[in-house]
């Protein structure tokens, strides 16, 4: 998976982007080494000094939204609102899509989240 152009995002947008990726990773319950490595590379690209701690914090923030598709969808749309430009929308969508496709299987949860994000960003 290709990392985004970090320069086009603010620090707050990068945090929202990262949380959105974590939400996506946990949506299907299939945690892959590829996803985990990508998240660590993403954090390093952000300039994070302690990637494991940042990942643990993001997982803790995300966990309450994994109880239902509706809760995950609502949180995803809330996070997606942080992105304001077409280029940001495209990069976020491509990263989320790549994470969904990384294990070769798309669950109904992932399909719903991806569809909602596609509609939100109009991509």
Backbone as XML, in Angstrom:
<?xml version="1.0"?>
<chain id="A" units="angstrom">
  <residue number="1" name="UNK">
    <atom name="N" x="0.853" y="-1.178" z="0.000"/>
    <atom name="CA" x="0.000" y="0.000" z="0.000"/>
    <atom name="C" x="0.896" y="1.239" z="0.000"/>
  </residue>
  <residue number="2" name="UNK">
    <atom name="N" x="0.474" y="2.210" z="-0.767"/>
    <atom name="CA" x="1.238" y="3.445" z="-0.926"/>
    <atom name="C" x="0.829" y="4.444" z="0.150"/>
  </residue>
  <residue number="3" name="UNK">
    <atom name="N" x="1.821" y="5.110" z="0.713"/>
    <atom name="CA" x="1.537" y="6.136" z="1.714"/>
    <atom name="C" x="1.031" y="7.404" z="1.041"/>
  </residue>
  <residue number="4" name="UNK">
    <atom name="N" x="0.209" y="8.171" z="1.734"/>
    <atom name="CA" x="-0.309" y="9.417" z="1.158"/>
    <atom name="C" x="0.764" y="10.509" z="1.144"/>
  </residue>
  <residue number="5" name="UNK">
    <atom name="N" x="0.434" y="11.598" z="0.503"/>
    <atom name="CA" x="1.282" y="12.791" z="0.516"/>
    <atom name="C" x="0.969" y="13.530" z="1.816"/>
  </residue>
  <residue number="6" name="UNK">
    <atom name="N" x="1.760" y="13.292" z="2.831"/>
    <atom name="CA" x="1.500" y="13.858" z="4.153"/>
    <atom name="C" x="1.449" y="15.384" z="4.141"/>
  </residue>
  <residue number="7" name="UNK">
    <atom name="N" x="2.145" y="16.009" z="3.198"/>
    <atom name="CA" x="2.234" y="17.471" z="3.153"/>
    <atom name="C" x="0.894" y="18.155" z="2.884"/>
  </residue>
  <residue number="8" name="UNK">
    <atom name="N" x="-0.077" y="17.438" z="2.317"/>
    <atom name="CA" x="-1.354" y="18.093" z="1.998"/>
    <atom name="C" x="-2.363" y="17.998" z="3.139"/>
  </residue>
  <residue number="9" name="UNK">
    <atom name="N" x="-1.952" y="17.398" z="4.247"/>
    <atom name="CA" x="-2.837" y="17.248" z="5.400"/>
    <atom name="C" x="-2.305" y="18.019" z="6.601"/>
  </residue>
  <residue number="10" name="UNK">
    <atom name="N" x="-3.219" y="18.570" z="7.383"/>
    <atom name="CA" x="-2.835" y="19.203" z="8.643"/>
    <atom name="C" x="-2.591" y="18.100" z="9.676"/>
  </residue>
  <residue number="11" name="UNK">
    <atom name="N" x="-1.946" y="18.419" z="10.797"/>
    <atom name="CA" x="-1.773" y="17.404" z="11.846"/>
    <atom name="C" x="-3.107" y="16.813" z="12.320"/>
  </residue>
  <residue number="12" name="UNK">
    <atom name="N" x="-4.125" y="17.628" z="12.474"/>
    <atom name="CA" x="-5.436" y="17.130" z="12.907"/>
    <atom name="C" x="-6.040" y="16.204" z="11.847"/>
  </residue>
  <residue number="13" name="UNK">
    <atom name="N" x="-5.855" y="16.536" z="10.581"/>
    <atom name="CA" x="-6.364" y="15.678" z="9.512"/>
    <atom name="C" x="-5.620" y="14.349" z="9.477"/>
  </residue>
  <residue number="14" name="UNK">
    <atom name="N" x="-4.324" y="14.387" z="9.735"/>
    <atom name="CA" x="-3.560" y="13.141" z="9.756"/>
    <atom name="C" x="-4.021" y="12.236" z="10.897"/>
  </residue>
  <residue number="15" name="UNK">
    <atom name="N" x="-4.352" y="12.825" z="12.033"/>
    <atom name="CA" x="-4.869" y="12.030" z="13.150"/>
    <atom name="C" x="-6.212" y="11.399" z="12.771"/>
  </residue>
  <residue number="16" name="UNK">
    <atom name="N" x="-7.078" y="12.177" z="12.126"/>
    <atom name="CA" x="-8.369" y="11.645" z="11.679"/>
    <atom name="C" x="-8.158" y="10.550" z="10.628"/>
  </residue>
  <residue number="17" name="UNK">
    <atom name="N" x="-7.220" y="10.762" z="9.727"/>
    <atom name="CA" x="-6.885" y="9.790" z="8.687"/>
    <atom name="C" x="-6.435" y="8.485" z="9.345"/>
  </residue>
  <residue number="18" name="UNK">
    <atom name="N" x="-5.538" y="8.589" z="10.307"/>
    <atom name="CA" x="-5.029" y="7.403" z="10.978"/>
    <atom name="C" x="-6.152" y="6.660" z="11.710"/>
  </residue>
  <residue number="19" name="UNK">
    <atom name="N" x="-6.984" y="7.389" z="12.416"/>
    <atom name="CA" x="-8.088" y="6.748" z="13.137"/>
    <atom name="C" x="-9.044" y="6.065" z="12.158"/>
  </residue>
  <residue number="20" name="UNK">
    <atom name="N" x="-9.268" y="6.684" z="11.013"/>
    <atom name="CA" x="-10.117" y="6.083" z="9.987"/>
    <atom name="C" x="-9.513" y="4.776" z="9.466"/>
  </residue>
  <residue number="21" name="UNK">
    <atom name="N" x="-8.208" y="4.753" z="9.299"/>
    <atom name="CA" x="-7.539" y="3.519" z="8.865"/>
    <atom name="C" x="-7.652" y="2.423" z="9.930"/>
  </residue>
  <residue number="22" name="UNK">
    <atom name="N" x="-7.511" y="2.804" z="11.192"/>
    <atom name="CA" x="-7.637" y="1.824" z="12.272"/>
    <atom name="C" x="-9.065" y="1.274" z="12.310"/>
  </residue>
  <residue number="23" name="UNK">
    <atom name="N" x="-10.044" y="2.158" z="12.169"/>
    <atom name="CA" x="-11.440" y="1.728" z="12.130"/>
    <atom name="C" x="-11.656" y="0.743" z="10.985"/>
  </residue>
  <residue number="24" name="UNK">
    <atom name="N" x="-11.095" y="1.042" z="9.845"/>
    <atom name="CA" x="-11.201" y="0.175" z="8.670"/>
    <atom name="C" x="-10.546" y="-1.178" z="8.935"/>
  </residue>
  <residue number="25" name="UNK">
    <atom name="N" x="-9.369" y="-1.159" z="9.543"/>
    <atom name="CA" x="-8.641" y="-2.393" z="9.801"/>
    <atom name="C" x="-9.438" y="-3.321" z="10.713"/>
  </residue>
  <residue number="26" name="UNK">
    <atom name="N" x="-10.114" y="-2.760" z="11.690"/>
    <atom name="CA" x="-10.847" y="-3.579" z="12.648"/>
    <atom name="C" x="-12.272" y="-3.907" z="12.210"/>
  </residue>
  <residue number="27" name="UNK">
    <atom name="N" x="-12.745" y="-3.311" z="11.138"/>
    <atom name="CA" x="-14.131" y="-3.511" z="10.707"/>
    <atom name="C" x="-14.451" y="-4.965" z="10.380"/>
  </residue>
  <residue number="28" name="UNK">
    <atom name="N" x="-13.481" y="-5.681" z="9.844"/>
    <atom name="CA" x="-13.762" y="-7.068" z="9.466"/>
    <atom name="C" x="-13.250" y="-8.092" z="10.474"/>
  </residue>
  <residue number="29" name="UNK">
    <atom name="N" x="-12.537" y="-7.631" z="11.475"/>
    <atom name="CA" x="-11.998" y="-8.551" z="12.467"/>
    <atom name="C" x="-10.819" y="-9.363" z="11.967"/>
  </residue>
  <residue number="30" name="UNK">
    <atom name="N" x="-10.369" y="-9.098" z="10.757"/>
    <atom name="CA" x="-9.228" y="-9.793" z="10.163"/>
    <atom name="C" x="-8.017" y="-8.865" z="10.183"/>
  </residue>
  <residue number="31" name="UNK">
    <atom name="N" x="-7.189" y="-8.999" z="11.174"/>
    <atom name="CA" x="-6.012" y="-8.153" z="11.290"/>
    <atom name="C" x="-4.856" y="-8.814" z="10.555"/>
  </residue>
  <residue number="32" name="UNK">
    <atom name="N" x="-4.357" y="-8.132" z="9.535"/>
    <atom name="CA" x="-3.273" y="-8.711" z="8.745"/>
    <atom name="C" x="-1.959" y="-8.019" z="9.057"/>
  </residue>
  <residue number="33" name="UNK">
    <atom name="N" x="-0.886" y="-8.727" z="8.809"/>
    <atom name="CA" x="0.450" y="-8.170" z="8.991"/>
    <atom name="C" x="0.641" y="-6.982" z="8.047"/>
  </residue>
  <residue number="34" name="UNK">
    <atom name="N" x="0.105" y="-7.083" z="6.843"/>
    <atom name="CA" x="0.218" y="-6.001" z="5.858"/>
    <atom name="C" x="-0.427" y="-4.726" z="6.399"/>
  </residue>
  <residue number="35" name="UNK">
    <atom name="N" x="-1.631" y="-4.854" z="6.970"/>
    <atom name="CA" x="-2.314" y="-3.687" z="7.539"/>
    <atom name="C" x="-1.514" y="-3.090" z="8.683"/>
  </residue>
  <residue number="36" name="UNK">
    <atom name="N" x="-1.035" y="-3.943" z="9.579"/>
    <atom name="CA" x="-0.276" y="-3.488" z="10.736"/>
    <atom name="C" x="1.001" y="-2.765" z="10.301"/>
  </residue>
  <residue number="37" name="UNK">
    <atom name="N" x="1.701" y="-3.334" z="9.341"/>
    <atom name="CA" x="2.929" y="-2.700" z="8.837"/>
    <atom name="C" x="2.617" y="-1.367" z="8.176"/>
  </residue>
  <residue number="38" name="UNK">
    <atom name="N" x="1.528" y="-1.308" z="7.424"/>
    <atom name="CA" x="1.143" y="-0.055" z="6.777"/>
    <atom name="C" x="0.856" y="1.024" z="7.820"/>
  </residue>
  <residue number="39" name="UNK">
    <atom name="N" x="0.125" y="0.665" z="8.876"/>
    <atom name="CA" x="-0.185" y="1.645" z="9.917"/>
    <atom name="C" x="1.077" y="2.147" z="10.594"/>
  </residue>
  <residue number="40" name="UNK">
    <atom name="N" x="2.042" y="1.272" z="10.825"/>
    <atom name="CA" x="3.300" y="1.710" z="11.429"/>
    <atom name="C" x="4.069" y="2.636" z="10.471"/>
  </residue>
  <residue number="41" name="UNK">
    <atom name="N" x="4.084" y="2.319" z="9.183"/>
    <atom name="CA" x="4.740" y="3.195" z="8.204"/>
    <atom name="C" x="4.031" y="4.539" z="8.125"/>
  </residue>
  <residue number="42" name="UNK">
    <atom name="N" x="2.701" y="4.518" z="8.210"/>
    <atom name="CA" x="1.910" y="5.746" z="8.189"/>
    <atom name="C" x="2.311" y="6.628" z="9.375"/>
  </residue>
  <residue number="43" name="UNK">
    <atom name="N" x="2.379" y="6.038" z="10.548"/>
    <atom name="CA" x="2.759" y="6.801" z="11.751"/>
    <atom name="C" x="4.175" y="7.356" z="11.634"/>
  </residue>
  <residue number="44" name="UNK">
    <atom name="N" x="5.082" y="6.574" z="11.109"/>
    <atom name="CA" x="6.447" y="7.054" z="10.916"/>
    <atom name="C" x="6.457" y="8.217" z="9.927"/>
  </residue>
  <residue number="45" name="UNK">
    <atom name="N" x="5.654" y="8.117" z="8.869"/>
    <atom name="CA" x="5.555" y="9.200" z="7.893"/>
    <atom name="C" x="4.998" y="10.476" z="8.489"/>
  </residue>
  <residue number="46" name="UNK">
    <atom name="N" x="4.140" y="10.322" z="9.502"/>
    <atom name="CA" x="3.583" y="11.473" z="10.216"/>
    <atom name="C" x="4.611" y="12.096" z="11.149"/>
  </residue>
  <residue number="47" name="UNK">
    <atom name="N" x="5.705" y="11.382" z="11.383"/>
    <atom name="CA" x="6.708" y="11.858" z="12.317"/>
    <atom name="C" x="6.456" y="11.420" z="13.747"/>
  </residue>
  <residue number="48" name="UNK">
    <atom name="N" x="5.663" y="10.395" z="13.918"/>
    <atom name="CA" x="5.321" y="9.886" z="15.250"/>
    <atom name="C" x="6.557" y="9.278" z="15.906"/>
  </residue>
  <residue number="49" name="UNK">
    <atom name="N" x="6.812" y="9.653" z="17.134"/>
    <atom name="CA" x="7.983" y="9.160" z="17.871"/>
    <atom name="C" x="7.761" y="7.772" z="18.477"/>
  </residue>
  <residue number="50" name="UNK">
    <atom name="N" x="6.515" y="7.439" z="18.799"/>
    <atom name="CA" x="6.202" y="6.158" z="19.431"/>
    <atom name="C" x="4.999" y="5.523" z="18.718"/>
  </residue>
  <residue number="51" name="UNK">
    <atom name="N" x="5.257" y="4.888" z="17.563"/>
    <atom name="CA" x="4.153" y="4.330" z="16.766"/>
    <atom name="C" x="3.283" y="3.311" z="17.515"/>
  </residue>
  <residue number="52" name="UNK">
    <atom name="N" x="3.889" y="2.472" z="18.328"/>
    <atom name="CA" x="3.084" y="1.460" z="19.017"/>
    <atom name="C" x="2.119" y="2.110" z="20.000"/>
  </residue>
  <residue number="53" name="UNK">
    <atom name="N" x="2.565" y="3.119" z="20.695"/>
    <atom name="CA" x="1.691" y="3.820" z="21.638"/>
    <atom name="C" x="0.553" y="4.515" z="20.881"/>
  </residue>
  <residue number="54" name="UNK">
    <atom name="N" x="0.888" y="5.164" z="19.763"/>
    <atom name="CA" x="-0.136" y="5.853" z="18.961"/>
    <atom name="C" x="-1.156" y="4.854" z="18.422"/>
  </residue>
  <residue number="55" name="UNK">
    <atom name="N" x="-0.699" y="3.687" z="18.005"/>
    <atom name="CA" x="-1.612" y="2.662" z="17.511"/>
    <atom name="C" x="-2.517" y="2.165" z="18.637"/>
  </residue>
  <residue number="56" name="UNK">
    <atom name="N" x="-1.937" y="1.919" z="19.792"/>
    <atom name="CA" x="-2.728" y="1.471" z="20.941"/>
    <atom name="C" x="-3.799" y="2.496" z="21.313"/>
  </residue>
  <residue number="57" name="UNK">
    <atom name="N" x="-3.436" y="3.786" z="21.292"/>
    <atom name="CA" x="-4.399" y="4.843" z="21.612"/>
    <atom name="C" x="-5.526" y="4.890" z="20.578"/>
  </residue>
  <residue number="58" name="UNK">
    <atom name="N" x="-5.164" y="4.761" z="19.305"/>
    <atom name="CA" x="-6.175" y="4.798" z="18.246"/>
    <atom name="C" x="-7.114" y="3.593" z="18.349"/>
  </residue>
  <residue number="59" name="UNK">
    <atom name="N" x="-6.570" y="2.445" z="18.689"/>
    <atom name="CA" x="-7.403" y="1.251" z="18.855"/>
    <atom name="C" x="-8.377" y="1.463" z="20.012"/>
  </residue>
  <residue number="60" name="UNK">
    <atom name="N" x="-7.891" y="2.038" z="21.101"/>
    <atom name="CA" x="-8.766" y="2.305" z="22.256"/>
    <atom name="C" x="-9.885" y="3.274" z="21.886"/>
  </residue>
  <residue number="61" name="UNK">
    <atom name="N" x="-9.568" y="4.287" z="21.090"/>
    <atom name="CA" x="-10.587" y="5.255" z="20.668"/>
    <atom name="C" x="-11.585" y="4.633" z="19.698"/>
  </residue>
  <residue number="62" name="UNK">
    <atom name="N" x="-11.129" y="3.686" z="18.908"/>
    <atom name="CA" x="-11.954" y="3.077" z="17.869"/>
    <atom name="C" x="-12.859" y="1.971" z="18.404"/>
  </residue>
  <residue number="63" name="UNK">
    <atom name="N" x="-12.385" y="1.263" z="19.376"/>
    <atom name="CA" x="-13.097" y="0.070" z="19.883"/>
    <atom name="C" x="-14.586" y="0.295" z="20.167"/>
  </residue>
  <residue number="64" name="UNK">
    <atom name="N" x="-14.998" y="1.420" z="20.798"/>
    <atom name="CA" x="-16.429" y="1.598" z="21.084"/>
    <atom name="C" x="-17.314" y="1.670" z="19.834"/>
  </residue>
  <residue number="65" name="UNK">
    <atom name="N" x="-16.723" y="1.953" z="18.692"/>
    <atom name="CA" x="-17.503" y="2.100" z="17.468"/>
    <atom name="C" x="-17.601" y="0.809" z="16.662"/>
  </residue>
  <residue number="66" name="UNK">
    <atom name="N" x="-17.037" y="-0.254" z="17.199"/>
    <atom name="CA" x="-17.032" y="-1.523" z="16.474"/>
    <atom name="C" x="-18.159" y="-2.456" z="16.892"/>
  </residue>
  <residue number="67" name="UNK">
    <atom name="N" x="-19.072" y="-1.964" z="17.712"/>
    <atom name="CA" x="-20.179" y="-2.792" z="18.181"/>
    <atom name="C" x="-21.290" y="-2.951" z="17.151"/>
  </residue>
  <residue number="68" name="UNK">
    <atom name="N" x="-21.350" y="-2.013" z="16.197"/>
    <atom name="CA" x="-22.387" y="-2.111" z="15.167"/>
    <atom name="C" x="-21.925" y="-1.401" z="13.902"/>
  </residue>
  <residue number="69" name="UNK">
    <atom name="N" x="-22.506" y="-1.814" z="12.797"/>
    <atom name="CA" x="-22.201" y="-1.164" z="11.524"/>
    <atom name="C" x="-22.587" y="0.311" z="11.589"/>
  </residue>
  <residue number="70" name="UNK">
    <atom name="N" x="-23.721" y="0.606" z="12.215"/>
    <atom name="CA" x="-24.195" y="1.990" z="12.304"/>
    <atom name="C" x="-23.218" y="2.852" z="13.093"/>
  </residue>
  <residue number="71" name="UNK">
    <atom name="N" x="-22.715" y="2.363" z="14.209"/>
    <atom name="CA" x="-21.758" y="3.125" z="15.013"/>
    <atom name="C" x="-20.465" y="3.344" z="14.234"/>
  </residue>
  <residue number="72" name="UNK">
    <atom name="N" x="-19.989" y="2.314" z="13.545"/>
    <atom name="CA" x="-18.772" y="2.432" z="12.740"/>
    <atom name="C" x="-18.983" y="3.418" z="11.593"/>
  </residue>
  <residue number="73" name="UNK">
    <atom name="N" x="-20.136" y="3.328" z="10.953"/>
    <atom name="CA" x="-20.462" y="4.234" z="9.851"/>
    <atom name="C" x="-20.509" y="5.678" z="10.328"/>
  </residue>
  <residue number="74" name="UNK">
    <atom name="N" x="-21.183" y="5.914" z="11.439"/>
    <atom name="CA" x="-21.294" y="7.278" z="11.963"/>
    <atom name="C" x="-19.923" y="7.849" z="12.312"/>
  </residue>
  <residue number="75" name="UNK">
    <atom name="N" x="-19.074" y="7.027" z="12.930"/>
    <atom name="CA" x="-17.736" y="7.500" z="13.291"/>
    <atom name="C" x="-16.908" y="7.764" z="12.040"/>
  </residue>
  <residue number="76" name="UNK">
    <atom name="N" x="-17.023" y="6.887" z="11.055"/>
    <atom name="CA" x="-16.284" y="7.070" z="9.816"/>
    <atom name="C" x="-16.667" y="8.387" z="9.137"/>
  </residue>
  <residue number="77" name="UNK">
    <atom name="N" x="-17.959" y="8.678" z="9.090"/>
    <atom name="CA" x="-18.416" y="9.915" z="8.462"/>
    <atom name="C" x="-17.979" y="11.134" z="9.263"/>
  </residue>
  <residue number="78" name="UNK">
    <atom name="N" x="-17.947" y="11.005" z="10.571"/>
    <atom name="CA" x="-17.454" y="12.090" z="11.421"/>
    <atom name="C" x="-15.975" y="12.365" z="11.137"/>
  </residue>
  <residue number="79" name="UNK">
    <atom name="N" x="-15.193" y="11.312" z="11.035"/>
    <atom name="CA" x="-13.769" y="11.470" z="10.728"/>
    <atom name="C" x="-13.572" y="12.003" z="9.312"/>
  </residue>
  <residue number="80" name="UNK">
    <atom name="N" x="-14.378" y="11.538" z="8.369"/>
    <atom name="CA" x="-14.253" y="11.959" z="6.971"/>
    <atom name="C" x="-14.520" y="13.447" z="6.790"/>
  </residue>
  <residue number="81" name="UNK">
    <atom name="N" x="-15.302" y="14.030" z="7.689"/>
    <atom name="CA" x="-15.617" y="15.459" z="7.589"/>
    <atom name="C" x="-14.374" y="16.339" z="7.747"/>
  </residue>
  <residue number="82" name="UNK">
    <atom name="N" x="-13.295" y="15.780" z="8.269"/>
    <atom name="CA" x="-12.061" y="16.555" z="8.457"/>
    <atom name="C" x="-11.374" y="16.893" z="7.141"/>
  </residue>
  <residue number="83" name="UNK">
    <atom name="N" x="-11.705" y="16.166" z="6.077"/>
    <atom name="CA" x="-10.999" y="16.333" z="4.806"/>
    <atom name="C" x="-11.792" y="17.238" z="3.878"/>
  </residue>
  <residue number="84" name="UNK">
    <atom name="N" x="-11.127" y="18.262" z="3.366"/>
    <atom name="CA" x="-11.841" y="19.332" z="2.671"/>
    <atom name="C" x="-11.531" y="19.466" z="1.187"/>
  </residue>
  <residue number="85" name="UNK">
    <atom name="N" x="-10.438" y="18.899" z="0.721"/>
    <atom name="CA" x="-10.088" y="19.077" z="-0.692"/>
    <atom name="C" x="-10.293" y="17.785" z="-1.472"/>
  </residue>
  <residue number="86" name="UNK">
    <atom name="N" x="-10.438" y="17.921" z="-2.753"/>
    <atom name="CA" x="-10.611" y="16.762" z="-3.635"/>
    <atom name="C" x="-9.416" y="15.810" z="-3.529"/>
  </residue>
  <residue number="87" name="UNK">
    <atom name="N" x="-8.217" y="16.364" z="-3.499"/>
    <atom name="CA" x="-7.009" y="15.544" z="-3.407"/>
    <atom name="C" x="-6.974" y="14.762" z="-2.091"/>
  </residue>
  <residue number="88" name="UNK">
    <atom name="N" x="-7.369" y="15.403" z="-1.004"/>
    <atom name="CA" x="-7.440" y="14.695" z="0.275"/>
    <atom name="C" x="-8.470" y="13.570" z="0.199"/>
  </residue>
  <residue number="89" name="UNK">
    <atom name="N" x="-9.630" y="13.868" z="-0.375"/>
    <atom name="CA" x="-10.672" y="12.847" z="-0.505"/>
    <atom name="C" x="-10.153" y="11.636" z="-1.277"/>
  </residue>
  <residue number="90" name="UNK">
    <atom name="N" x="-9.486" y="11.883" z="-2.384"/>
    <atom name="CA" x="-8.981" y="10.794" z="-3.214"/>
    <atom name="C" x="-7.939" y="9.965" z="-2.473"/>
  </residue>
  <residue number="91" name="UNK">
    <atom name="N" x="-7.022" y="10.629" z="-1.782"/>
    <atom name="CA" x="-5.970" y="9.898" z="-1.082"/>
    <atom name="C" x="-6.520" y="9.088" z="0.094"/>
  </residue>
  <residue number="92" name="UNK">
    <atom name="N" x="-7.444" y="9.679" z="0.832"/>
    <atom name="CA" x="-8.051" y="8.962" z="1.960"/>
    <atom name="C" x="-8.839" y="7.763" z="1.435"/>
  </residue>
  <residue number="93" name="UNK">
    <atom name="N" x="-9.648" y="7.982" z="0.418"/>
    <atom name="CA" x="-10.454" y="6.884" z="-0.123"/>
    <atom name="C" x="-9.563" y="5.756" z="-0.635"/>
  </residue>
  <residue number="94" name="UNK">
    <atom name="N" x="-8.523" y="6.090" z="-1.381"/>
    <atom name="CA" x="-7.629" y="5.058" z="-1.922"/>
    <atom name="C" x="-6.954" y="4.262" z="-0.810"/>
  </residue>
  <residue number="95" name="UNK">
    <atom name="N" x="-6.556" y="4.932" z="0.265"/>
    <atom name="CA" x="-5.911" y="4.237" z="1.381"/>
    <atom name="C" x="-6.894" y="3.303" z="2.086"/>
  </residue>
  <residue number="96" name="UNK">
    <atom name="N" x="-8.108" y="3.784" z="2.308"/>
    <atom name="CA" x="-9.130" y="2.954" z="2.956"/>
    <atom name="C" x="-9.473" y="1.762" z="2.058"/>
  </residue>
  <residue number="97" name="UNK">
    <atom name="N" x="-9.648" y="2.022" z="0.789"/>
    <atom name="CA" x="-9.965" y="0.947" z="-0.152"/>
    <atom name="C" x="-8.850" y="-0.099" z="-0.186"/>
  </residue>
  <residue number="98" name="UNK">
    <atom name="N" x="-7.603" y="0.349" z="-0.213"/>
    <atom name="CA" x="-6.477" y="-0.588" z="-0.233"/>
    <atom name="C" x="-6.462" y="-1.442" z="1.033"/>
  </residue>
  <residue number="99" name="UNK">
    <atom name="N" x="-6.788" y="-0.846" z="2.163"/>
    <atom name="CA" x="-6.818" y="-1.604" z="3.405"/>
    <atom name="C" x="-7.948" y="-2.634" z="3.379"/>
  </residue>
  <residue number="100" name="UNK">
    <atom name="N" x="-9.089" y="-2.244" z="2.851"/>
    <atom name="CA" x="-10.221" y="-3.179" z="2.749"/>
    <atom name="C" x="-9.848" y="-4.359" z="1.845"/>
  </residue>
  <residue number="101" name="UNK">
    <atom name="N" x="-9.175" y="-4.085" z="0.766"/>
    <atom name="CA" x="-8.849" y="-5.122" z="-0.216"/>
    <atom name="C" x="-7.613" y="-5.947" z="0.142"/>
  </residue>
  <residue number="102" name="UNK">
    <atom name="N" x="-6.869" y="-5.529" z="1.156"/>
    <atom name="CA" x="-5.581" y="-6.150" z="1.455"/>
    <atom name="C" x="-5.662" y="-7.618" z="1.835"/>
  </residue>
  <residue number="103" name="UNK">
    <atom name="N" x="-6.781" y="-8.048" z="2.390"/>
    <atom name="CA" x="-6.883" y="-9.463" z="2.783"/>
    <atom name="C" x="-7.624" y="-10.302" z="1.741"/>
  </residue>
  <residue number="104" name="UNK">
    <atom name="N" x="-8.009" y="-9.686" z="0.630"/>
    <atom name="CA" x="-8.650" y="-10.425" z="-0.448"/>
    <atom name="C" x="-10.105" y="-10.795" z="-0.201"/>
  </residue>
  <residue number="105" name="UNK">
    <atom name="N" x="-10.690" y="-10.248" z="0.853"/>
    <atom name="CA" x="-12.077" y="-10.575" z="1.195"/>
    <atom name="C" x="-12.761" y="-9.306" z="1.714"/>
  </residue>
  <residue number="106" name="UNK">
    <atom name="N" x="-13.931" y="-8.994" z="1.185"/>
    <atom name="CA" x="-14.670" y="-7.813" z="1.625"/>
    <atom name="C" x="-15.919" y="-8.269" z="2.364"/>
  </residue>
  <residue number="107" name="UNK">
    <atom name="N" x="-16.001" y="-7.888" z="3.632"/>
    <atom name="CA" x="-17.187" y="-8.229" z="4.427"/>
    <atom name="C" x="-18.293" y="-7.216" z="4.143"/>
  </residue>
  <residue number="108" name="UNK">
    <atom name="N" x="-19.482" y="-7.523" z="4.601"/>
    <atom name="CA" x="-20.591" y="-6.572" z="4.415"/>
    <atom name="C" x="-20.312" y="-5.272" z="5.165"/>
  </residue>
  <residue number="109" name="UNK">
    <atom name="N" x="-19.666" y="-5.348" z="6.328"/>
    <atom name="CA" x="-19.302" y="-4.134" z="7.073"/>
    <atom name="C" x="-18.374" y="-3.274" z="6.232"/>
  </residue>
  <residue number="110" name="UNK">
    <atom name="N" x="-17.330" y="-3.901" z="5.694"/>
    <atom name="CA" x="-16.363" y="-3.157" z="4.889"/>
    <atom name="C" x="-17.022" y="-2.560" z="3.656"/>
  </residue>
  <residue number="111" name="UNK">
    <atom name="N" x="-17.886" y="-3.323" z="3.028"/>
    <atom name="CA" x="-18.590" y="-2.839" z="1.850"/>
    <atom name="C" x="-19.441" y="-1.615" z="2.190"/>
  </residue>
  <residue number="112" name="UNK">
    <atom name="N" x="-20.139" y="-1.685" z="3.310"/>
    <atom name="CA" x="-20.970" y="-0.558" z="3.748"/>
    <atom name="C" x="-20.110" y="0.668" z="4.015"/>
  </residue>
  <residue number="113" name="UNK">
    <atom name="N" x="-19.016" y="0.495" z="4.746"/>
    <atom name="CA" x="-18.149" y="1.629" z="5.068"/>
    <atom name="C" x="-17.537" y="2.243" z="3.806"/>
  </residue>
  <residue number="114" name="UNK">
    <atom name="N" x="-17.108" y="1.390" z="2.907"/>
    <atom name="CA" x="-16.504" y="1.883" z="1.665"/>
    <atom name="C" x="-17.527" y="2.622" z="0.810"/>
  </residue>
  <residue number="115" name="UNK">
    <atom name="N" x="-18.721" y="2.100" z="0.726"/>
    <atom name="CA" x="-19.783" y="2.759" z="-0.040"/>
    <atom name="C" x="-20.120" y="4.120" z="0.560"/>
  </residue>
  <residue number="116" name="UNK">
    <atom name="N" x="-20.251" y="4.167" z="1.868"/>
    <atom name="CA" x="-20.563" y="5.440" z="2.537"/>
    <atom name="C" x="-19.457" y="6.469" z="2.318"/>
  </residue>
  <residue number="117" name="UNK">
    <atom name="N" x="-18.210" y="6.023" z="2.399"/>
    <atom name="CA" x="-17.091" y="6.938" z="2.190"/>
    <atom name="C" x="-17.061" y="7.421" z="0.745"/>
  </residue>
  <residue number="118" name="UNK">
    <atom name="N" x="-17.319" y="6.509" z="-0.186"/>
    <atom name="CA" x="-17.352" y="6.878" z="-1.612"/>
    <atom name="C" x="-18.424" y="7.941" z="-1.856"/>
  </residue>
  <residue number="119" name="UNK">
    <atom name="N" x="-19.592" y="7.773" z="-1.256"/>
    <atom name="CA" x="-20.671" y="8.749" z="-1.426"/>
    <atom name="C" x="-20.320" y="10.080" z="-0.751"/>
  </residue>
  <residue number="120" name="UNK">
    <atom name="N" x="-19.733" y="10.015" z="0.429"/>
    <atom name="CA" x="-19.355" y="11.236" z="1.148"/>
    <atom name="C" x="-18.351" y="12.058" z="0.323"/>
  </residue>
  <residue number="121" name="UNK">
    <atom name="N" x="-17.358" y="11.375" z="-0.243"/>
    <atom name="CA" x="-16.309" y="12.054" z="-0.990"/>
    <atom name="C" x="-16.637" y="12.235" z="-2.468"/>
  </residue>
  <residue number="122" name="UNK">
    <atom name="N" x="-17.700" y="11.593" z="-2.915"/>
    <atom name="CA" x="-18.103" y="11.641" z="-4.330"/>
    <atom name="C" x="-16.965" y="11.189" z="-5.263"/>
  </residue>
  <residue number="123" name="UNK">
    <atom name="N" x="-16.432" y="10.016" z="-4.933"/>
    <atom name="CA" x="-15.356" y="9.460" z="-5.779"/>
    <atom name="C" x="-15.864" y="8.215" z="-6.479"/>
  </residue>
</chain>
